[in-house]
Amino acid sequence: MEQQQLQLLVERLSIESFGKPFLHQASFNPRLRSTGGRYLLGTHNIEINRKYYDQLGEEELVGIIKHELCHYHLHLEGKGYQHRDQEFKQLLKKVGAPRFCAQLPDKKVKQSSKRILLYQCTKCQQAYRRKRSINTSRYVCGKCRGKLTKIKEIIFE
């Protein structure tokens, strides 16, 4: 799907589901990572994450567009457009838009496996448990300023 096709789809969904025109820009934003789309308050444009279309199909894309159009139309009308607002929740239900988008299949793999890294000081034997790796040439033991070494990495599934 190209940018122009996305623009036409958003305009069509706006008329069909909301009975109001979409007068701004809709585009794919390759920098979006953790969200399906976003409505920009300053410009009133809508940005969509292309990965959701590529991996989950057009049905998921339509749901994301409807969700962002709810933000769009409510904001322009001066009503509650945030996720916590009752007007937003009611409009989502009315047009059949999801409150949150589905999780991408490749994201599920990364989140399901958790790891713990174990480090130990070579001087005082103080042990450290971390979720993120430490640059052992830069950081030292907080107790005695000794050198840290990585002992092992535990992966939970």
N, C-alpha and C positions, 0 to 999 in steps of 0.2 A: 504494500500500500504506500502510495506517495503522499506528500504533504497536501497536494491539491485534493486528492481523494478523501483524506482525513477532514479537511475543511468542509467539503461538501457533505460528508457523513454527519459532522457536528451540526451543521446548519439544518439538515433534514431532521435529525433527532430533536433539535430544539423546537422546530415547528410542530412535529408530530406529537411529542410527549408533553410539551409545555405550552404550545399554542402561541409562542413568542419567538421572534427572530434572534439569531445569534449574530451580532454585528461586529465581532472582533476576530482576532486571529487564533486559529488552532494549529498546533504544530507538534511534531515529535521532538523530544529533547533527549539526546543520548546520554546526558549527564545524570538523569534521574536514576537512582539505584534502589531505594527502599520503598518507593511509592508508585502506584499505577499512573498517577497524574496529579496535576496541581493547577489551581486557579490563582492567577496573579492579581492581587487587589489593585495594584497601581495602574496596570495597563488593561485589565479585564481580559487578558488573553488566557488561553488554556494550553497547557503543555501535557503531552501524553508520553508515557514510557513505551517505546516500541517493543521491548522485550515481552510485554504482556500480550501484545498482538501476535508476535512470532511464536511464543511458546503455548499460549492458552487459547488463541483463536479470536474470531470476530465477536463471539457472544460476550466474552469477558471484556473486550474493548468497548462494546456498546454500554455495558454496565458502568465502566469507568467514566465514559463520556457523560452519561446521565448523571452520575454522582457530581462531576465537576460542573455540569450545567445547573445543578441545584444550587451550588455555591454561587455561580454566576448570576442567576436570575434573582435569588434572594438578596444578594449584595446590592444589585442595581435598584431593587425596590426598597432598599433601606430596612429590610427585615433581618431576623437572626439567621446568619449564613454559616455559623460555626457548627462543628460536630455536636457540641453539647446543647445547642438551641433546639427547642421543641418544634419551631416552624421548619427547621431543616430536617428533623427526623420525620415529620409528617409529610413533607414533600417527597422525601426518599421513598416512603411507603406508597404514596400516590402514583409515582411514575415507575415504581418497580426497580429502583436503583439500589445497589448494595451499599451498606454503610462502610464496609472495608473491602478492599479488593483481595482476591485470592492470593495465596503465596506462590511465588514462582517455584517450579520443580527443582531447579538447581540451588535455590536458597535453602530448601528443606534439608538437603544433604549436609550443608555447612553447619546448620543450627542443631541438627540431631546428634552430631558427634562433638563431644566436648573434650577438651584436653586440659591437663594441668602440668605445668613445667616445674620441676624441682631443681633448685639451686642450693649450693652449700658453700660456706666460707672455708677457704683452705687453712686459715689460722685458728679460728675459734670453733669451727664445725657448726655454726649457726645455720639452720635450714630455712629456706624461703620457698613458698608455694606461690606460683604466679599463673595467671591465665594467658598473659602475653609474654613474649620472649624478651629477655633483657640483653642489652649489649654489654657483655662481661668485660670488655676492654675499657668501657666508659664508667660503669657503675661498680661500687665496692660495697663491702659489708657495712651496714649501719651501726653495728656494735663495735667492731674493732678496726674498720677500714681495710680489712684483708681482701684478697682477691676472691671473686666468686667463680665457681665452676658449675656447669650444668651437669646434674647427676642423671636424671632421666625424664622422659616425657610419658605421662599416663593418658591414654585416650579411652573415654567412655563412649559407648554407642547406645 
